[in-house]
Amino acid sequence: MSEYIVEMRHVTKRFPGIVANDDVSLGIKKGEIFALLGENGAGKSTLMSILFGMYEPDEGEVFVRGKKVEHFSPNHATELNIGMVHQHFKLVSNYTITENIILGMEPQKKLFGFLPSVDIKNTNKKIAELSKKFGLEVDPTAKIENLNVSMQQRVEILKMLYREAEILIFDEPTAVLTPQEIEFLLEIIREMRKNGKTIILITHKLEEIKQVADRCAIMNRGKLIEICDVKDTSTKKMAELMVGREVNFAPEKTPFTPGEVMLNVEHLTVKNQDGFPVVNDVSFSVRGGEVFAIAGVAGNGQVEIADAIAGLVPAVGGKIQLGGADITNATVKARNKQGLAYIPEDRQTWGLILDFTLSENLLMRRYDQEPYCVKHVLHRDKFDEKSRVLIDKYDIRSGQAEATIVRSMSGGNQQKAIVAREIDMDTPFIIFVQPTRGLDIGAIENIHQQILAERDKGKAILLISLELDEIMNLADTIGVIYNGQLLKIAPADTLTSNEVGQFMMGVKE
């Protein structure tokens, strides 16, 4: 009998223009937390999608509990007690939590002794009990469209547990969570291991691996580089194996030399859909050559500030000036022409058109300008020519280069595409909201260097991030937001991360 609950032998998977997995062999022991670490596009998700039956390997074999897998489909994986939480959730937004969990295996009862009917009432009770058992409390009758991201993730986990999965695959599970939600999820993962589950964690977050994983497989460009015991391997060593070079965790900054005020926000107030003020009388300014960072716990109004400046939500009070011009009520296009570039928090909803090509997405903000459009005729060759330059400069990895449909790219490479497009606009003011969310350590290092390079060119940068280390490394000035108000604005070198953390929790002085 094999010592492994899952074993993959010489697995190779090809897609047009790319070898996603190249002769990969590994074994996962029952009851362990096994991490798959690698850069964006390294082949981690593809490998686990093969285990979950979404793809069939072109070469190689997969064994579960010592038996060779002959049929590859999610249904067969479910029969083998394998479950997977995908990076981008697979939920029906206008269905309830219960309806999503039981979809495809609905429990039935007979009405009047003969009419088949779905037994929602009893299933709601069962799911409420299941959620309580694993510390994942949810309201089974709530609709998905009314839930935040972390609650939707709970639904995906409950979907696996309801189907009695013993092997649980988590694909980038913390990419869209706040630090508090991440701690909660890692505790749930530990609890699942105590209950005998085998956990496979696809990630590029080194600290999380150090906290929970037993062993770690490191991948680079489709190849398995090494499998190591996490407790005996430093994060620095993991990062070097993953990226293939030494990684600088703290970027070098030149001295701060501020220019003229580029953005001026006075008494800004923004309300949510229910008419409640989520940004309340906020004032600040950003100068050329300055990274002004807003730090805060998620949900305190920082994203709404960025959206109001970018024109995605209306300001109900106050004034926004960019480059001396009042843009408070300007259109999005007018703000862009005035010199605003925007990397949004939600890359798939606001940053990209997923069914367009990479080339079309990279030139989306310039399609009506020469040389890409001449006399109302689009010149696709110019699109592709410029795209290839950006793909190379920002290391955007995809199967068919500029012709790749963006939906098929990894989340991290989608993020790189947005950053490349917005920085290349060469505007005097750039808003970065969660710019490194979902990126690996090498890509994070690159984006940080790009932000500081833009600052050194005299650009004004507004940075909004939930990563306190990112703010402390990049900011010249820090504004701390709590409950829709900026409690503190101070030069970054006068604040410690501990002080910033206290202000984030509402401490006034």
N, C-alpha and C positions, 0 to 999 in steps of 0.2 A: 504493500500500500504506500502511495506517495506521501511524503511529509507535507505536501502542498495541497491546499484546497483549490487553488487556481494555478495552472501552469501554462505558459505560452512558449512554444518551441519554434524558433526560426521564423517568426511571423513577419511577412512583408506585405505592405499595402501600397498600391500606386494609384494616383489620380493623374489626370492630364497635366503633364508638365512638372510633376513632383512625385518623389518617393516619400510618402508620409511616414511609413515605418519600414526600416531597412534591417531585416534579419534580426529581429528582437527576440531574445529568450529570457524569461524570468519566471520566478515562482513566488507565490504569496501564501503564507502560512495561516491556518485557521486561527481566528481570534486576535490577529495582529492589526495594527494601524499601519498600512503600507502607503508611503507617499510616492507620487510620480512628480518629479521636479524637472523643469525645463523652460527654455525661452518660449515666447509666443510663437506658435507654428512649429514647435519641436516634434510634434506627433503624439503628445500625451493623450489628448482627447480622442484621437483616431484609434489608438491602441485599446482604450477602454470602451469605445463604441463598438469595436469588434467583439469584445467580451460580452457586451450587452446585446449583441445580435443586430446592430444597425448596419454593419458592414460585414462582408465575408472576406477573410484574408485571401490575397492572391497566391501566397505561398505560406507554408507552415501549418502548425496544428495547435489547437487549444484544448486543454483538459480541465474539467471541473470535477472535483472529488475523485480524481484518478480515471475518469471516463472521458474519452474523446468526444468533443462536441461535433456532431455531424450536420446539424441544421442551425443556421444563423438567422434568428429573428428575435425581436423584443418579446414576443409571446413565449418562445422557447426559453429565453433567458429567465422570464418570470417563473416558468415551470421549474427551472433549476435554482429558484430562490435567489436570483440576482436582480438588484434594483439600481436605478441610476438617477441622480439629481443633476440635470443638465445645467450648463452655465446660463443659458437663456431658457427660462422655465417653459414647460409644455403644459400650459393650463388654458382652459376655456374661460374667458373673462366674465361672460354673463351667466355662468353656472355657479352653484353654491360650492362650498368646500366639499361637502359630502358627494355631490354629483361628480366633481372632478376626481375624487379618490376612487369611486366605484366604477368609473367609466370603463366599459368593456367587460366588466364582470359583475353586473348589477344583480344583487340578491333579490329573488322574486318570492312573492306570496300569491295565493289564489284568492281573488275576490268572489264571494258567493260560491266558493268551492271549486270554481272552474276558470274564472277569468284571470290570466297572468297579470301581475302588477308589481312594480318595483317597491320594495319594502324600505321606504325612505325613513319612516319614523324610528324603527328599531336600529337602522344603520346609523342615524344621527347619534343615538345613545352610545352605540358601540364605538364610534369615532371619538366622541367626547371622552369616553373612558380610556381609549388608547392614547389620546393626546395628553391626558392627565398622567398616565403611567410613565410616559417618557419626558414629562416636563415641557410639553409642546402645546399648552392649552390654546384651543381655538374654539370659535363658535361655528359648529358644523353648518349652520344655516346661512352664514355670511357669504356674500357674493365675492368672487375673486377680484372684480373690478374695483371694489371698495377697500381692498387690503393693501398695506404697504409691502415693500419688497421682502422684508424679513418674515412677515406673516405668510407671504406666498411661498417662501422657501420652506417654512414649516409644513405647508400643505404637500409639497413635493416629498418631504421626508416621510410624512404620514402615509402618503400613497405607497411608498416602499414597505413601510411597516405593516400596513393593512394587507398587503399581498404576501406578508410573512417572508420578506427577503432576509437572507442570512449573510449575503455578500452585498455590501452597500457601496456604490461608487459615487463620490462627490466631485463634480467637475467645477473647479474654481468657486467653491462654496462661499468664500468671504469677499468676493470681488465687489459686491454691491452693498455690503453691510457696514454699519458704523462700528467703531472700536468696541462699544458695549455689546452690540449684537454678536460680534465675532467671539468675544469671551463666552457668551451664552452658548453659541453653537459648538465651540470647542468642548465645553463641558458636556453637552449632549452627546458628542462623538465619544468622549471618554466613557460616558454612562452606557452607551450602546456596546462598547467593547466589553464592559463588565457583564453585560447580558449575553455574551457569547457571539456577538456579531463580528464579522470580518469587514474592516473598513479600508477602502482604497480612496486616497485623497489626492486629487489632481490639483496642483498648485504651483506657484512660483514664489510664495511668501515664506522666506526662510525661517523667520521667528516662529511662525505657526507650526512648521514641521518640527522645530526643536521642542516645542511645547507638548505635542501629542503623538508624533510618529515613532514607531519602533525601528523601521528600516526605510530606506529611501532609494529609489531608482532614479538616476539622473540621465536625461536624454538631451541630445543636441542634434538638430537637423535630421531627425528620424532614426538616429542610431542610439543604442543603449551605451552610455559611457561607463557607468559604474553603478554597483549596488552597495550601499554602505550602511553600517549601524549608526543611527542618528546620534546616540549619546556619545559616540567616539569621534564624531566629525564636526568641525567648527563650521559656522555659517559662512565664514570667509572661504574655506575650502570648498564648500558646496557651491558657492557663487562662482568660483573660478572654474570648477568642473562644468557648470551649467553654461557659462558664457564662453569658456575657452581662453580666458585671459584674466588678469588681475582686475578687480572691480574697486573703484573709488566710491565709498559710501557717502563721503562728505565732499561736495563739489567746492572747488576753490572760487572765492569771490574777490573781485577787485574792490577797492575802497568806494564807498557810496558818494557819488557826486551828483546831487539832484539838479534838474533843470527847471524849466517853467512848469506851472500847473497845467496838466493836460486834461484831467477829468476833475470836475467839481460837483459834488452832490450836496444839496442843501435841504435839510428837513424832509427827507424822503419818507413817504408813507405808502405802503402797499397792503392791500387787503386780499384775503383768500376768497374762494367761491362762496363761502358762508358769510362774507362781509366782516370777518374778524381781521384786525390789523396784525399781519405777520412781520411787517417791517414798520417800526414806529419812530418817526422823527429822527432819522439817521443822517448825519452830516460827516463828510470826509472829503479829502482831495488826494489825487495821485499825480506826482510830478514825473516829468521825463527822466529816464535813468533810474527809476525807483520801482522796486517790487513791493507793493502794498498788499499784505496778506490779511485775510479775514479768517480768524480761528474761531471755532465754536463746535459744540455738539450738534449733530445732524438735527434739522427741524427747527432751528432757531432763527430762520429768516435769511441766512446767508445766500442761499440759491436764489431766493426771490429778489434780493438786491441785484444780483448779476442779471437775472431775467428782465428786471425793470430797466436797467441801463441798456441792455441789448434790444429792448422793445418787444419782448415776448409776453410781458404782462404790463398792464397800465399802472402808472403811478397815480394814486388818488390825492396825493399832496406832495408839495416840495418841488424842487427844480433840479434838472440834470444838465450840465454844460460839458461839452466835449470840444476841445480846441477853441474855446471862447464862444461857441455857438450853442444856443439853447436847443436841446434835442428831446426835451421832456415828452413832447407829443409827436415827435417825428416818426416816420415809417421805419421799418427795419432796413430797407434799402437806403434810405437817406442817412441813417446812422452809419451804415457800412461805407457810404461815400464820404462821410465826414471823417472816417479814419478809425473805425472800430472793427476788430476781429474777435471772434467768440468761439471758445472750445466749451461746449455745453456739458452738463453732468450726464445726461442720458444720450449716449452716442447713437443709439439705434432709432430713437424717436425724433430727435432734433438735429443730430449731426450728419446723418447719412440717408440716402435713398437706397435701401438695401437691394433692390432688384435692378439698380443701375450698375454699370461696370465701374471698376476702380478708376479708370480714366475719367469717366463722366463725373464721378464724385469729387475727384481731385480738382477738376476745373469748373465745378458747379458755380463758384462765385465770379468766374471770369468768362463764362461761355459767350457773353454778349460783347466782349471786347476784342480788339485786334491783338494778335493775328489769328485768334481762335474763331472769330466771326467777322467776315468781310462782306459788306452789302447784304446783311441778313442771311448769309450762307455760312453754316458751321463747317469748319475745316478740321475733320477728325484726325488727320495726320498730325496737325499741330497739337491737338489734345494729347495724342499718344506720345509725341516727342517730349512735351513738357512733363507728362506723367512719369516717363522712364527716368527723368532727372530726379524727381521727387522720391520715387520708389527706391532709387539707389542711395540718395542722401539720407533718407530716414529709415532705411532697412525694412521696408514694408514687404512682408513675405506672403506670396500668394501663388496659386497653382499655375495661372496663365498670365502672369504679370499684369499689364494695364487692362487686359481684356477680361480679367476675373470678375465675376458677379460678386459684389461686396458681401452679400448674405452668406456666401460660402467661406468667407475668411474667418480666422479666429478673432475673438473679441479684442485681443491686444493689438492685432494688426489693423483692425477697424479703427481703433483709437489712434494709432500712429498716422493713419491716413488723414484724420481730421486735424491733428496737430500740424502735419505737413502742409495741408491746404491753407490753414489760417495763418501760420507764421509766414508762409510764402506770399501772402497778400501784402506784406511789408507796410502794415498800417502803423500809425504812431501810438495806438493804444490797443492792448490785447487783454481779453479776459480769459483766464484759465480756471475752469471749475473742475476739480478732481482730475487734473491732467494725466496722472499716472495710474488711475484706477484700472485694474486688470492687466497692468504691464509687468513684465519680468524685470529683474534687477538690472540687467544690461540696458534695457529700453528706458527704465527709470533714470539711470545715470545719463543717458543720451538726452532725454527730454529736459532734465535739470540743466544740463549744459546749454541746451538751446534757449531756455528761458533766460539764463544769465547772459548769454550772448546777445539776445534782443535788448535786455536791460542796458548792456554795455554800449549798444548802438544809440542809446538815448530814448528808447521806447518806454512808455508808461505801462506797467504791468499790474493788473488786479488779479491776485491769486486767491482762490477759495479752495480750501482743502480740509479734509477730516484727519489727515496725517500730520500730527504735531511735529514730527521730525522733519517733514518736508517744509513746513512753515519756518521752523527755526533755522534750517539750512539755507533757505532762499530769500527770506524776507529782509527788507531794509526797515520797513515800518510794519507794525502789527496792530490790527484792530480786533478786539475780542468781542464777539457778539453773544448776547444772552437774551432770550425771550424777545427777539426783534429789536433790541437796542444795543448800540456799541457802548459797552461799559468802560472800555479803556482803549486809547490810541497812544502808542509810544514807540520810540526807536527800538528795533529788534535787539540791539546789543545792550539795552538797559533791562531786558526781561529774561528771566530763566524759564525753562519749559514748565517747571513746577508752578511758577507764578501765573503763567498763561493758563495752565490747567485749572487753577483756582478761579480765575476770572471766568473761564468757560462754565464753571459750575454756579456762577452767580455771585461770587464774593466781590464786593464793590471796591474795597481797598485792602 
